[in-house]
Amino acid sequence: MAEAERIIGTPDIPEAAGAEPEHTDKSAASGERSDSPGAREPAEPSGSGSGSEEKAAQAERPRGKRRIAVLFTVAALAYALDLISKIIVVAKLEHHEPIEIIGDWLRFEAIRNAGAAFGFGEAFTVIFTVIATAVIVVIARLARKLYSLPWAIALGLLLGGALGNLTDRIFRSPGVFEGAVVDFIAPKGFAVFNLADSAIVCGGILIVLLSFRGLDPDGTVHKN
């Protein structure tokens, strides 16, 4: 009997042979279906929050290159124009009659000014000299982190104007750090000034406008 069963073979019993492979095949099939497109919802990237923060940080970083060359180019141009104009005024206009440019509204008249811009504070010549020197030092130090072109132009105007008037205070009479500044632009009903004063005022106005717009010298923009 046993020999007959061995020859014929044992019948297929699900528990003995076919059940486990069939279950495995079904699991594999179900696994393939679960991996198919649309079967599972895509997992949200874990770094989405950090990615937005990184983009915001990059937006706040200074962009472009340093504008030191622009700063000193503008300063050199403003200083050169002021110095040349004063040399011409001293040589051709001082001790002479004023020259009318636009009737009585604008004329050139050589005046020695011991005070600040536009003739204010003549009794504080030394103090104004110290202030001008401090402004030059501050601008020179700020140049290391200067990335904004408008700020470079504004600071260049300030630097050139300060250097122009400081040159007069150091080298002109009556003495070192007490020299009188040469002024010659005389609008009607207004104080007499020079190109250095104009550069300082224009640079100051530009700085105020940039500050209102939230633009910093390093090129970043902040909101109040």
C-alpha positions, 0 to 999 in steps of 0.5 A: 500500500505504501509502495502504491502511494509512492508510485502514484504520488500524494494528492495536492493538499493546500496546507501541504504544498500550494497554500503558502506559494499562492499567498506569496504570489498574491502578496507580490501581486498586491505589492506591485499594484501598491507600487503602481502610479496613483496607488499611494499618495506622494510623501511630502518632502521633509525639507520643504520648510527648511528650503523656504527658509534657505531661499529667504536667507539667500534673498537677504544676503548681499548680491553682486560685487563690492562697489568700492571702485565706484565709491572712490571714483565718484569721490575722486571726481567730486574732489577734483572738480571742487579743487580745480574750481577753487584754484580757478576762482582764487586765481581769476575771481578773488579780489575782482568784481562778481560775475553774473551768470543768470542776471541777479539770480546767480553769480560767481563771487569769491568768498573765504568762509571759516564756517561750515557749509553755506557759511554757518558756524564760523566760530567752530572751524576746528570742530568742523574740521574734526567732524569732516575727518571723522566722516571720512574715516567712517566712510572708508571703513564702511566701504568694506561691506558696500555692495549697493551702487546707489549707496556707493554714489551717495557715499562717494559724493559725501567723501569727495565733498568732505575731502574738498573742504578739509583740504581748504581747512588744512592748507589755506590761511589763516592756519592748519585746521583753521583754514577758510574754505573758498566759496563762490556760487552765490544764488540770490537770497541764499548763502554762498557755497562751493561744489564740495558743499553741493556734493555733500548735500546731494549725497545726504539727500540720496542717503535719506531717500535710500533709507526710506526705501529700506535699502542698506549699504550691503545691498539688502532690503529691509522692511520697517 
